[in-house]
Amino acid sequence: MTPRVGCGAFIQDGQGRLLLVKRRRNPEADHWGLPGGKVDFLEKVADTVVREIAEELGVQIALTGLLCVVDQIDREAPSHWINPVHRARIVAGEPRVMEPDALADWGWFALDALPSPLTVSTRAALAAAA
């Protein structure tokens, strides 16, 4: 087995609220997390983040910097994901669920009123952003 690479976007609005999605699929089904997805072979991580957010939520984003890299290791599963998380901002469109088989919901959340449970990567990104 080898680690897999996923990526996510830490997107805040003008009020400082964080954009989260509720996952339908494993890993971490029924958890709230950052939008993002799997990096394809020969695809740059930054390109993946932009593509995945457009596919999942129908918005265009601009990346503003790398926030953190999360090693998500679950020895019991067994599962190992490496998740770079980029800060980003929406430059066009309004979020909506574009992949209902993958996402149950989405929303803007104040950092002091986040839904639960949160994904491992989301918790790590919040710690890095503090």
Backbone bond lengths (Angstrom), bond angles and torsions (degrees), N, CA, C in turn:
res aa  C-N    CA-C-N  psi(-1)  N-CA   C-N-CA  omega(-1)  CA-C   N-CA-C  phi
1 M - - - 1.459 - - 1.531 109.48 -
2 T 1.294 116.00 148.07 1.459 121.25 177.65 1.522 109.18 -129.59
3 P 1.319 116.54 157.03 1.475 118.93 176.46 1.518 110.84 -63.62
4 R 1.319 115.49 150.39 1.464 122.02 174.48 1.519 107.76 -107.54
5 V 1.321 116.32 157.41 1.460 120.84 -178.43 1.518 109.68 -115.55
6 G 1.316 115.45 124.27 1.450 122.79 172.99 1.519 107.30 -121.27
7 C 1.305 117.45 175.87 1.455 119.51 178.03 1.516 108.76 -152.85
8 G 1.319 115.43 160.52 1.449 119.29 -179.37 1.515 111.46 -144.72
9 A 1.338 114.47 166.35 1.463 121.35 179.09 1.520 109.32 -121.58
10 F 1.312 116.21 128.96 1.464 124.40 175.76 1.523 105.57 -97.40
11 I 1.337 115.11 94.77 1.463 121.80 -173.04 1.525 109.25 -109.10
12 Q 1.334 115.67 122.13 1.459 120.08 176.09 1.524 109.21 -115.65
13 D 1.339 115.09 150.32 1.460 119.79 177.18 1.528 109.14 -92.29
14 G 1.314 117.13 -175.71 1.465 122.21 -178.31 1.512 114.21 -64.75
15 Q 1.333 116.92 -16.18 1.466 121.60 178.06 1.525 112.24 -97.15
16 G 1.335 116.90 3.59 1.461 120.78 -179.96 1.516 114.35 84.34
17 R 1.342 117.24 4.30 1.460 119.61 178.84 1.526 110.00 -75.53
18 L 1.329 115.18 149.97 1.457 122.58 -177.07 1.528 110.10 -101.26
19 L 1.321 116.44 135.75 1.458 122.52 177.19 1.527 109.06 -84.42
20 L 1.331 116.20 120.30 1.459 122.13 178.41 1.524 110.07 -126.14
21 V 1.328 115.10 154.67 1.457 121.92 176.07 1.527 108.47 -123.40
22 K 1.335 115.48 150.29 1.459 120.23 176.27 1.523 108.03 -99.67
23 R 1.333 115.13 121.27 1.461 122.52 -174.20 1.528 111.75 -79.07
24 R 1.316 116.53 141.66 1.469 121.49 172.35 1.529 111.39 -98.17
25 R 1.341 116.87 -25.81 1.467 122.08 -172.51 1.521 112.27 -105.21
26 N 1.336 114.21 158.02 1.461 120.05 171.29 1.519 109.08 -78.90
27 P 1.305 120.93 153.14 1.457 122.73 2.56 1.536 111.63 -74.17
28 E 1.300 114.92 152.48 1.462 123.83 174.76 1.534 114.04 65.10
29 A 1.325 116.42 42.48 1.464 120.72 174.37 1.524 109.35 -57.90
30 D 1.319 116.98 146.16 1.471 125.19 -179.41 1.526 113.86 68.12
31 H 1.321 117.25 13.69 1.465 122.49 173.90 1.518 109.02 -101.25
32 W 1.309 115.60 152.26 1.462 122.12 172.79 1.520 108.18 -89.88
33 G 1.328 116.02 137.04 1.452 119.00 -178.86 1.504 113.11 -155.92
34 L 1.299 114.02 177.92 1.453 121.52 176.99 1.518 109.25 -70.74
35 P 1.307 117.97 142.59 1.460 118.73 174.69 1.524 109.94 -68.30
36 G 1.319 115.66 150.43 1.457 120.77 -179.87 1.507 110.27 161.45
37 G 1.329 116.57 -161.22 1.454 118.71 -179.71 1.511 112.57 177.67
38 K 1.332 114.59 -166.60 1.460 122.62 -174.98 1.524 111.81 -79.02
39 V 1.326 114.38 140.63 1.459 121.15 175.65 1.526 107.94 -82.57
40 D 1.325 116.28 127.53 1.462 121.54 177.23 1.523 110.19 -81.31
41 F 1.335 116.30 154.08 1.455 122.72 176.96 1.529 109.42 -55.26
42 L 1.322 116.65 131.52 1.464 126.33 178.97 1.536 113.49 70.32
43 E 1.317 118.30 12.44 1.464 121.88 177.33 1.532 108.88 -102.34
44 K 1.308 116.64 133.96 1.458 120.29 176.99 1.524 109.59 -70.74
45 V 1.334 116.44 144.70 1.459 121.26 -178.44 1.528 110.95 -56.77
46 A 1.322 117.86 -45.15 1.471 120.62 -179.38 1.527 111.05 -59.92
47 D 1.337 116.88 -39.91 1.464 120.38 178.13 1.530 110.65 -66.19
48 T 1.332 116.56 -37.20 1.462 120.84 178.59 1.520 110.83 -62.55
49 V 1.317 117.45 -45.07 1.463 120.62 -178.72 1.530 109.73 -57.89
50 V 1.310 116.74 -49.20 1.467 121.12 -179.03 1.531 110.30 -61.71
51 R 1.323 117.43 -45.71 1.471 121.97 -179.30 1.522 111.50 -63.21
52 E 1.327 116.56 -47.94 1.461 120.43 -176.55 1.534 112.45 -63.25
53 I 1.317 117.56 -40.14 1.469 119.84 179.92 1.531 109.78 -66.62
54 A 1.323 117.13 -39.26 1.467 120.23 176.89 1.525 110.57 -63.44
55 E 1.340 117.19 -43.43 1.462 120.89 -179.69 1.520 112.21 -67.05
56 E 1.327 117.35 -43.40 1.466 121.65 -175.65 1.523 113.30 -76.73
57 L 1.344 116.50 -41.11 1.467 120.25 -169.21 1.523 114.63 -122.59
58 G 1.318 118.60 -3.29 1.455 120.58 176.12 1.513 115.21 69.48
59 V 1.327 117.11 25.82 1.465 120.69 178.51 1.518 109.79 -123.43
60 Q 1.335 114.87 154.85 1.456 120.83 173.32 1.524 107.74 -98.89
61 I 1.323 115.09 137.56 1.463 119.61 179.76 1.517 110.41 -123.51
62 A 1.336 114.40 159.49 1.461 122.61 169.90 1.518 106.53 -118.10
63 L 1.312 116.21 131.07 1.464 120.60 178.15 1.520 109.02 -80.12
64 T 1.337 115.43 139.51 1.466 119.85 -178.39 1.523 112.64 -118.36
65 G 1.332 118.10 4.24 1.454 120.86 175.99 1.515 112.29 146.66
66 L 1.318 116.24 157.13 1.452 122.31 176.90 1.525 108.90 -79.37
67 L 1.315 117.05 124.04 1.467 121.53 179.48 1.521 111.19 -85.64
68 C 1.337 117.28 -49.48 1.459 120.90 -178.04 1.524 110.02 -167.13
69 V 1.324 115.50 170.51 1.455 122.13 172.77 1.528 106.21 -124.94
70 V 1.319 116.11 126.43 1.461 121.95 -175.77 1.525 109.44 -107.69
71 D 1.337 116.74 128.45 1.461 122.14 169.01 1.517 106.52 -95.27
72 Q 1.312 116.30 110.04 1.462 121.32 -179.75 1.521 107.53 -104.56
73 I 1.340 115.20 100.67 1.461 121.15 -175.28 1.526 108.79 -115.74
74 D 1.322 115.61 124.65 1.459 122.18 176.25 1.519 106.81 -125.63
75 R 1.323 116.11 99.09 1.465 121.23 -175.84 1.530 112.24 -67.62
76 E 1.311 117.44 -27.42 1.466 120.69 -178.92 1.529 111.55 -74.76
77 A 1.325 118.14 -32.71 1.468 121.10 -173.46 1.528 114.26 -63.20
78 P 1.299 126.23 -42.67 1.460 128.06 -26.73 1.530 110.46 -75.24
79 S 1.327 114.43 144.53 1.456 120.34 -178.12 1.522 109.02 -151.39
80 H 1.322 116.08 141.56 1.464 121.31 176.96 1.522 108.12 -143.42
81 W 1.326 115.12 114.71 1.464 122.42 177.17 1.518 108.93 -117.97
82 I 1.307 116.85 140.47 1.465 123.31 170.75 1.519 105.28 -109.15
83 N 1.337 116.68 121.85 1.462 121.75 -171.49 1.530 112.27 -124.77
84 P 1.332 118.97 94.91 1.463 119.79 169.77 1.542 108.59 -69.17
85 V 1.318 115.75 135.71 1.467 121.07 178.85 1.528 108.00 -118.73
86 H 1.321 115.88 122.94 1.463 122.37 179.79 1.522 110.53 -104.20
87 R 1.320 116.23 142.02 1.461 120.61 167.56 1.523 106.62 -74.06
88 A 1.327 115.98 144.02 1.466 119.50 -178.82 1.520 109.75 -152.81
89 R 1.332 114.21 165.80 1.462 120.13 174.32 1.516 107.75 -136.82
90 I 1.325 115.62 149.62 1.454 120.70 178.45 1.525 108.31 -78.61
91 V 1.340 116.28 130.92 1.464 121.12 179.16 1.523 111.88 -111.44
92 A 1.346 117.67 -15.62 1.463 120.53 177.79 1.520 109.48 -160.35
93 G 1.343 114.67 138.18 1.453 120.77 175.23 1.511 113.49 97.25
94 E 1.319 114.11 168.43 1.464 122.96 175.67 1.518 107.18 -119.62
95 P 1.345 117.89 133.50 1.467 119.51 -177.79 1.531 112.37 -60.37
96 R 1.325 113.75 142.46 1.458 122.45 172.48 1.527 106.82 -158.68
97 V 1.309 117.31 153.60 1.462 121.02 179.43 1.519 109.09 -71.69
98 M 1.321 115.96 115.82 1.463 122.49 179.61 1.533 111.40 -101.20
99 E 1.334 116.59 -17.17 1.466 121.67 -178.61 1.527 108.34 -126.04
100 P 1.334 117.73 77.94 1.463 120.28 -175.23 1.529 114.25 -64.57
101 D 1.321 117.89 -19.12 1.462 119.65 175.19 1.533 111.48 -75.11
102 A 1.324 117.69 -21.95 1.465 122.53 -179.18 1.528 112.74 -101.93
103 L 1.343 116.87 -33.19 1.459 121.09 -174.76 1.521 110.96 -122.59
104 A 1.334 115.67 133.26 1.463 121.05 178.23 1.521 111.76 -88.81
105 D 1.340 117.17 -28.86 1.457 120.38 -173.89 1.521 109.10 -168.09
106 W 1.313 115.94 173.78 1.460 122.88 174.13 1.525 107.03 -151.59
107 G 1.330 115.94 163.86 1.451 119.29 175.88 1.507 112.21 -175.83
108 W 1.337 114.42 163.63 1.468 122.50 173.34 1.533 106.25 -96.36
109 F 1.333 117.14 132.14 1.461 121.27 -176.37 1.527 110.99 -132.55
110 A 1.333 115.13 133.84 1.464 120.22 172.46 1.529 108.24 -63.98
111 L 1.318 117.12 144.07 1.462 120.73 -177.05 1.530 112.38 -63.15
112 D 1.326 117.06 -21.67 1.469 119.79 177.88 1.530 112.02 -97.08
113 A 1.331 117.90 10.09 1.468 121.93 179.80 1.533 110.03 -145.06
114 L 1.321 115.96 52.26 1.462 121.36 -177.32 1.528 110.78 -81.27
115 P 1.329 117.16 147.49 1.465 120.02 177.16 1.526 110.03 -73.64
116 S 1.309 116.60 170.42 1.456 119.92 176.38 1.526 108.92 -141.69
117 P 1.326 114.83 157.81 1.457 127.13 -2.62 1.529 111.45 -78.66
118 L 1.327 114.80 156.86 1.461 121.97 177.37 1.526 109.87 -101.90
119 T 1.325 116.65 148.94 1.460 120.87 176.76 1.530 110.63 -68.13
120 V 1.331 115.12 160.38 1.463 121.40 178.59 1.527 110.31 -57.99
121 S 1.325 117.41 -46.61 1.468 120.49 -178.53 1.513 112.10 -63.49
122 T 1.312 116.99 -36.44 1.463 120.36 179.29 1.515 110.18 -66.45
123 R 1.316 117.59 -44.13 1.470 120.20 177.99 1.530 111.09 -61.64
124 A 1.321 117.06 -41.02 1.474 120.79 179.09 1.523 110.51 -66.85
125 A 1.324 118.05 -41.28 1.462 121.45 179.24 1.523 110.71 -64.92
126 L 1.317 117.55 -40.41 1.473 120.64 177.83 1.530 110.43 -62.37
127 A 1.322 117.14 -40.02 1.473 120.50 177.76 1.527 110.33 -65.03
128 A 1.327 117.37 -40.75 1.473 121.20 179.57 1.521 111.19 -68.10
129 A 1.319 117.51 -32.16 1.468 121.10 -177.46 1.523 112.66 -79.50
130 A 1.323 116.31 -17.01 1.484 120.15 -176.45 1.508 112.39 -69.50
